[in-house]
Amino acid sequence: QVQLVESGGGLVQPGGSLRLSCAVSGTGSIFSINDMGWYRQAPGKERELVATITSGGTTNYADSVKGRFTISRDNAKNTVYLQMNSLKSEDTAVYYCNVALFLTLSPRYKTNYWGQGTQVTVSS
């Protein structure tokens, strides 16, 4: 089965950095990966988009993280990364990776999978 495993979260001081990883496995020959992205959810708030990256490498960022975060992907490893620099207390949240998959033999059929989330806490 398809599985997304996240890692890299933790507690850092304001101004610090973290690098999140999300590895996708279990796709076999059935699914192929299209777009990948990161979302986050702070306590009492809705889940929000952080960044996305297309299969062609085009990136998109929320205004709140532009210039500080960088999303990237390694297609050979089926992994998406989020490099987070100059972290602020407002970045504290559970971060979730998301991947859009399509059936290799029938690309018009698409679906999405979510990681389990990794906690990022920015505090002094």
PEHUQUI-V893783 format. One record per residue. N is the residue number from 1. SS is DSSP state (a for helix, b for strand, c for the rest). PSI is psi in radians with two decimals (NA if undefined). NEAR is the number of other ideal C-beta (glycine too) atoms within 8 Angstrom. Layout:
[[N,SS,PSI,NEAR] [N,SS,PSI,NEAR]]
This chain:
[[1,c,2.76,3] [2,c,2.37,10] [3,b,2.38,7] [4,b,2.12,13] [5,b,2.06,9] [6,b,2.65,15] [7,b,2.87,9] [8,c,-0.14,9] [9,c,2.93,10] [10,b,-2.93,8] [11,b,2.22,5] [12,b,2.78,11] [13,c,2.72,7] [14,c,2.38,10] [15,c,-0.16,5] [16,c,-3.09,8] [17,c,2.65,9] [18,b,2.67,11] [19,b,2.02,9] [20,b,2.54,16] [21,b,2.59,10] [22,b,1.95,16] [23,b,2.29,10] [24,b,2.29,14] [25,b,2.92,8] [26,c,0.16,7] [27,c,-0.49,12] [28,c,-2.44,5] [29,c,0.03,4] [30,c,-0.80,6] [31,b,2.65,10] [32,b,2.63,9] [33,b,2.28,12] [34,b,-1.93,11] [35,b,2.70,9] [36,b,2.68,14] [37,b,3.02,14] [38,b,2.39,15] [39,b,2.85,12] [40,b,2.72,13] [41,b,2.05,11] [42,c,2.75,8] [43,c,2.25,3] [44,c,0.07,3] [45,c,2.83,8] [46,c,2.72,4] [47,c,2.36,7] [48,b,2.67,9] [49,b,2.37,8] [50,b,-0.95,14] [51,b,2.66,14] [52,b,2.77,11] [53,b,2.28,14] [54,c,3.00,9] [55,c,-0.44,7] [56,c,-0.05,4] [57,c,0.07,7] [58,c,2.29,6] [59,b,2.74,10] [60,b,2.33,7] [61,b,2.59,10] [62,c,2.56,9] [63,c,-0.59,5] [64,c,-0.30,5] [65,c,-0.06,12] [66,c,2.35,8] [67,c,-0.21,3] [68,c,-0.64,8] [69,b,2.61,12] [70,b,2.16,7] [71,b,2.48,17] [72,b,2.94,8] [73,b,2.63,10] [74,b,1.75,8] [75,c,-0.54,7] [76,c,-0.50,4] [77,c,0.02,6] [78,c,0.82,10] [79,b,2.44,10] [80,b,2.49,15] [81,b,2.73,12] [82,b,1.87,13] [83,b,2.11,10] [84,b,2.01,13] [85,c,2.86,8] [86,c,0.84,6] [87,c,2.50,14] [88,c,2.84,7] [89,a,-0.53,7] [90,a,-0.25,6] [91,a,-0.13,11] [92,c,2.15,9] [93,b,2.99,9] [94,b,2.22,10] [95,b,2.29,16] [96,b,2.34,14] [97,b,2.70,15] [98,b,2.41,12] [99,b,2.45,15] [100,b,2.16,11] [101,b,2.72,14] [102,b,2.69,13] [103,b,2.18,11] [104,c,-0.73,9] [105,c,-0.19,3] [106,b,1.30,7] [107,b,-0.34,8] [108,b,-0.28,5] [109,b,2.02,7] [110,b,2.74,10] [111,b,2.87,7] [112,b,2.55,8] [113,b,2.54,10] [114,b,2.54,8] [115,c,3.02,12] [116,c,-0.21,8] [117,c,2.55,9] [118,b,2.35,12] [119,b,2.28,8] [120,b,2.10,17] [121,b,2.16,8] [122,b,1.95,14] [123,c,2.64,8] [124,c,NA,3]]
